[in-house]
Amino acid sequence: MKNRWILVVFMVAILAGQSVEAQQVTEGNKETHVRGKIAQVAADSVVVDTNTGKVRLSLPPDLTVLKLTKADFTDVAFGVYVGSVSKRLNAYSPIVRDSMSWLHHGFELRIFDEKLRGLALGHTSWDLTKDSVITHGWVDDLETRVISIKYGPTEEEETDVDIPRDVPILMLSLGERNLIKTGAHVFVGAEKGTASFVMVGDGGIVPPL
């Protein structure tokens, strides 16, 4: 009986060890977001070490690779295409227009290379925090460090975002597949366990999305 109990404990330990191996992301057709550091790289797959464990993702031949590098707020100008994750504050924007607009607190700001203009244009909820949103569009107005990100022709289709001095200001551009390497920090969009794009922080940068 004692030996049988030891065997049971041993098998449980083995199964527990297997549970921490990289798991495939499978959530139907819904895009999932994977944030973390690359732990392993193969020709057609990658393992990402996340806050909740390791995740294995397939890498298709036509994978889109995006590169994040350091930028500066002085690079922001009228008409520049940008993206930002933010949350709405209980305050109005200092930017004056016909109607008042809510002010948003920005968690980061990405300045897009001109080749990526128009990518993900619009405004939608985001999964960084419970109440976060993401907005992509062009800079339509600028008041100190509050920028108006416009994504449509009407006055309602814009989001005013305050960009604090301590948040990351990054440049987003097209990258090469060789950026996908062990130790790189990534943000990955995936469907059914296959990556649709990989955003890589270059030079030690951690994607803040």
N, C-alpha and C positions, 0 to 999 in steps of 0.2 A: 504493500500500500504506500509506504514511504517513497519507494522508487517511482511509483506511478505519479505521485504528487510532484516529485522533482521533474519528471518528464513534462508534465502539464505546465509548470512554471517556465521550463526551458522553451517550450513551444510558444507560449505567450510572449516571451522576451524576443523571440525571433520575429513574430508577427508585428510586434511593436516597432522593431527596428525597420521592418519593411515599410511601415506606414510613413516614415519620414523621407523615403525616397521621392524623387521628383514625380509629381503627378501631372497627367495631361489635363489641360483646361478644356472642359466640355460643358458649355451652357447653351446648347441649341444653336440658333442662329444669332443670338445676342452677342455683340462685341464685348469682350472683357478687357480690362486694363490690368496689365502686370507691371509692377514697379519694383525695382531691386537692382542687384548686382549680378553680372554674369558669372556663374560658377563653372560651367562647362560649355565647350563649343565643339560641334561636329560639323561635317560638311552640310548636312541638311536639317540640323536641329540645334537647340540651345537650351541650357538649364539656367534658370534665373533664381537666385536666392532672394526671397521676399520676406517680409515681416511675419508671414504665416507659414513659411516652409518653402521648399524647392518646387519649381514649376518647370516642366519640360514643354517646349514649343517647337513645332515643325517650322522650318524656314523654306518657303517656296522659292523657285528660281527667279521669279519676278518680284521678289521682296523689295519694298521701298525702304531705304535707309535714310534717315534724317540726322543731321549733326547739329548739336548745340555748342556754341562757343560764346565766350564772354563778349558783352557789348556794353554800351553806356547810355544813360538817359539822353545825353546830348545827340545821340543818333536819331532821336524821335523828332519828326518834323511833319508838317501838314502833308497828307496824302500817303505817308508811309504805311504799308500793310503790317498790322500787328495782331497779336493774340494775347489774351490774359485770362487767367482764372481768378475769380473774385467772389465776394459775397456782399449783398446789399447792406448798407448801414442805415440807421434810423436818422438820416440827415439828407438835406437836399444838396445837389451839386452847385458849386460856385460858378459854373459856366452858365451864362445868361442866354436864354432863348425864350420863345413865346410862352412855353409852359415849363413848369418846374420839373426837374428830373431827379430821381434818387441817386445818391452818391454810393459808389461801391468801393470796397477795400480790396486792392489787388494783392494777390499772393506772389505774383511774378509778372514779368512782361517779356514776350518774345517778339523780336523784330524780324520779319521775314525777308529773306533774300528775294529780290524782284522776280526770280524764276518761279517762286512759290506763291506769287500774288493770287488771291482768290481761293486758296486752299481752306476748306472747312468754313467758308463764309457763313456767319450767322451767330445766333445767341441761343444757348440751351443749358439745361441743368448739367452738373458735373459731379463726379464722385470723390473729389478730394476731401470735402467735408460735407456734412449733412445738408447745408444750405448753399453750397457753392454753385457758381455758374461759369460758363466759359464763353468768351466772345471773340470772334475774329472779324476784322474789318479794317478800314482805313482810318487814319487819324484825321478827324474832321475839325477838331478844336483843341486848344491847349491852354490851360490856366495853371501856372506854376508847375505842379506835378500831377495835376488832374488832366487826363486825356479823355476826349470823346471818341469812342470807337464806333464808327458808323458802318452798318451792314445792309442798309436798304435806303430807298429814296425818301421815306417819310421821316418826320421828326421823332416818331416813336421808335424807329429802328436804329437806335444808338444807345450805348452804355457809357456812362461817365465813371471812370475808374481812377481812384487816387493811388499813385504808385509810391509807397514809402521809400525812403532812401536806403533801407536795409534789406529790400527784397531783391532777388536776382533779376538782372537785366541781361537777356541773352539774345544771340543771333541764331536763327534757324535757317539752315541751308541743306541742300542735298548732300548726302555723304556716300562713301564707298562701303562695300560689304566688309572690307578688312577692318572696319571700326568695331565690328562685332567680335570682341575678344574677351578672354577671361579677365575679370576685375573691372570691366567697364560698367558704369551705371547707366541703366536703360529705363525707358518707358515704352511698353509694347502694347499695341492694339492687336487682339487676336479673336478669331472665330473658330469654334470647334477644334481648338488646340493648335491652330495654324496661325502664325503671325501674319498680319496684313501690313504692318509697318513696324519698324524699330527706330525709336528716337534715342540716340546715343549722346551722352555727355562727353565731349572731347576735353582732354587735358584735366581729368579729374572732376569735371562739372557733374553735379547730380541733377537730373531733370526734376524741377519742382512741381510738376503736374500731379 
